[in-house]
Each structure stands twice: as structure tokens, then as C-alpha cells.
Amino acid sequence: MAVAGLLAQYMSIKSQLSYVQLQDTRWNNMATAMSKKLSEMEKYEEKWESQSETASENYVSDEKSVTLDGQTIKQKGMKGAGACISGWQLDVDQFAEKYASAKVKKFDPDKLEEYTDLDMEYSAMVAMYDTLLEELKAQADGTKQQLSTEAQDNHMLGGS
């Protein structure tokens, strides 16, 4: 009987639909959480870059000194000659990096990269499950309509 086969097919699709809905919710939650982490890390990155710029600007000014981790850092004699931290000579990029890292301790470029990769992966999974969900819903609706028609044709449902 075609009705029994269609009913089995419909129940199978509904079972798949339940599983895919569960997975879709799971990946959506993971994607939302990762987007939040990524957004937070991007804010730290912006602050880090701003502090790095500030340090670069201060590096070339003979009149200014900068405090880094409680140490006052002064530029040696002439512009661009280097900052001295406990006897170390730093070029402008090293100085800016150390200064920004000391000011924005929560910024981690490795985590930013990891969060970006995971955000893309989670977004792809969400898109895949959303698409699969739509396909299964369409299959379920089609099978349900076909089942209804077949059952009516066999006088199993009300109607003639």
C-alpha cells in the first residue's frame, strides 16, 4: 500500500528535521557566542592599535616620556635614536608594540586569529544547517501533501 510507504517516508523526514533543528540551534548558539568573543577581541585590537600609534608618536618627541609597566621610558638624546628600557635599545616598532601590549593586556593576536577562524567555521555550519532545514521542511510538506492525497484516494481520510 502506497500510504504506508509514504507515511514511513514522512516520519523519517520528520525525524531528520528534528535532528537538524537541534543541530541548527546548537551551531547558532555557538556562532553567537563566538561572534561575541570576536567582537570583544576586535575592540581590544582597536585599543591596542590606538596605543601603538600613541607610542609611535611619543617616540619621536624629545620632550615626552612614557610610563610602561611603572617605568618611565625616555627617548635617548636625539629623535628616532631609540627608547631606553633598562638599558635596551628599541626601535620605534618594538617600542610601540611593547607599549601597546602593556596598556592593553587583554589583546591577544593569536586568539583574534583563532576566534576569526572559528567564527567563519561556525557561520558556515549555521548556513549549511539553515539550508538543510529548509530543504527538509519542503520535503516534509511535499510528502505530507502526497500522503494526504493518497489517503483520500484510498478512502482512508474523509472526502470522496
C-alpha positions as CSV (number, residue, x, y, z in Angstrom):
1,M,0.0,0.0,0.0
2,A,1.5,3.4,-1.0
3,V,0.1,5.1,2.0
4,A,2.2,3.0,4.4
5,G,5.3,3.8,2.4
6,L,4.6,7.5,2.3
7,L,3.8,7.5,6.0
8,A,7.2,5.8,6.7
9,Q,8.9,8.3,4.4
10,Y,7.2,11.2,6.1
11,M,8.1,10.0,9.6
12,S,11.7,9.6,8.5
13,I,11.8,13.1,7.2
14,K,10.2,14.4,10.4
15,S,12.9,12.6,12.4
16,Q,15.7,14.1,10.3
17,L,14.0,17.5,10.6
18,S,14.1,17.2,14.4
19,Y,17.8,16.3,14.4
20,V,18.7,19.1,12.0
21,Q,16.7,21.7,14.1
22,L,18.7,20.6,17.1
23,Q,22.0,20.9,15.3
24,D,20.9,24.3,13.8
25,T,20.1,25.6,17.3
26,R,23.5,24.2,18.6
27,W,25.5,25.9,15.9
28,N,23.6,29.1,16.1
29,N,24.3,29.3,19.8
30,M,28.0,28.5,19.2
31,A,28.2,31.1,16.4
32,T,26.5,33.8,18.6
33,A,28.9,33.1,21.5
34,M,31.9,33.2,19.1
35,S,30.8,36.4,17.5
36,K,30.6,38.0,20.9
37,K,34.2,36.8,21.7
38,L,35.4,38.0,18.4
39,S,33.8,41.4,18.7
40,E,35.3,41.8,22.2
41,M,38.8,40.9,20.9
42,E,38.4,43.2,17.9
43,K,37.7,46.1,20.4
44,Y,40.9,45.2,22.2
45,E,42.7,45.2,18.9
46,E,41.4,48.7,18.1
47,K,42.6,49.9,21.5
48,W,46.0,48.2,21.1
49,E,46.4,49.8,17.7
50,S,45.5,53.2,19.1
51,Q,48.0,52.8,21.9
52,S,50.7,51.7,19.4
53,E,50.1,54.8,17.4
54,T,50.4,56.9,20.6
55,A,53.6,55.2,21.5
56,S,55.0,55.8,17.9
57,E,54.1,59.5,18.2
58,N,55.7,59.8,21.6
59,Y,58.8,58.0,20.4
60,V,59.8,60.8,18.1
61,S,59.1,63.6,20.6
62,D,62.2,64.6,22.6
63,E,60.1,66.4,25.3
64,K,57.9,63.4,26.2
65,S,58.4,60.4,28.3
66,V,56.2,57.4,28.5
67,T,55.4,55.2,31.5
68,L,55.5,51.5,30.7
69,D,54.8,49.0,33.4
70,G,55.7,51.5,36.1
71,Q,58.9,52.5,34.4
72,T,59.4,55.9,32.9
73,I,60.8,55.5,29.4
74,K,62.7,58.4,27.9
75,Q,64.0,58.6,24.4
76,K,67.7,58.8,24.1
77,G,69.3,62.0,23.0
78,M,68.0,62.7,19.5
79,K,64.9,61.9,17.6
80,G,64.5,58.4,16.4
81,A,67.6,57.2,18.3
82,G,65.7,54.7,20.4
83,A,64.0,54.3,23.7
84,C,65.9,53.0,26.6
85,I,64.2,50.4,28.9
86,S,66.6,49.1,31.4
87,G,69.5,49.5,29.0
88,W,67.7,48.1,26.0
89,Q,67.6,50.0,22.7
90,L,64.3,49.7,21.0
91,D,63.4,50.9,17.5
92,V,60.0,52.6,17.1
93,D,58.1,49.4,16.1
94,Q,59.4,47.5,19.1
95,F,58.7,50.4,21.4
96,A,55.2,50.8,20.1
97,E,54.5,47.1,20.4
98,K,55.7,46.9,24.0
99,Y,53.9,50.0,25.0
100,A,50.6,48.9,23.4
101,S,50.9,45.4,24.9
102,A,51.5,46.8,28.3
103,K,48.5,49.1,28.0
104,V,46.0,46.6,26.5
105,K,46.9,43.4,28.2
106,K,43.7,41.6,27.1
107,F,44.6,41.8,23.4
108,D,46.0,38.5,22.1
109,P,46.6,38.4,18.3
110,D,46.6,34.5,18.4
111,K,43.2,34.5,20.0
112,L,42.0,37.0,17.5
113,E,43.0,34.8,14.6
114,E,41.5,31.7,16.3
115,Y,38.2,33.5,17.0
116,T,38.1,34.7,13.4
117,D,38.6,31.2,12.0
118,L,36.0,29.7,14.4
119,D,33.5,32.5,13.6
120,M,33.8,31.7,9.9
121,E,33.5,27.9,10.5
122,Y,30.5,28.3,12.8
123,S,28.8,30.7,10.4
124,A,29.3,28.2,7.6
125,M,27.8,25.4,9.7
126,V,24.8,27.6,10.5
127,A,24.3,28.4,6.8
128,M,24.6,24.7,6.0
129,Y,22.0,23.6,8.7
130,D,19.7,26.5,7.7
131,T,19.7,25.3,4.1
132,L,19.2,21.7,5.1
133,L,16.4,22.7,7.4
134,E,14.6,24.5,4.6
135,E,15.1,21.5,2.2
136,L,13.7,19.1,4.8
137,K,10.7,21.3,5.5
138,A,9.9,21.4,1.8
139,Q,10.3,17.6,1.6
140,A,8.1,17.2,4.7
141,D,5.4,19.5,3.2
142,G,5.5,17.7,-0.2
143,T,5.4,14.3,1.4
144,K,2.6,15.3,3.7
145,Q,0.6,16.6,0.7
146,Q,1.3,13.5,-1.3
147,L,0.3,11.3,1.8
148,S,-2.9,13.2,2.2
149,T,-3.8,12.9,-1.5
150,E,-3.0,9.1,-1.5
151,A,-5.0,8.5,1.7
152,Q,-8.0,10.4,0.3
153,D,-7.7,8.4,-3.0
154,N,-7.8,5.2,-0.9
155,H,-10.8,6.5,1.1
156,M,-8.7,6.4,4.3
157,L,-9.4,10.1,5.1
158,G,-12.7,11.9,4.9
159,G,-13.6,13.1,1.4
160,S,-14.6,11.4,-1.8
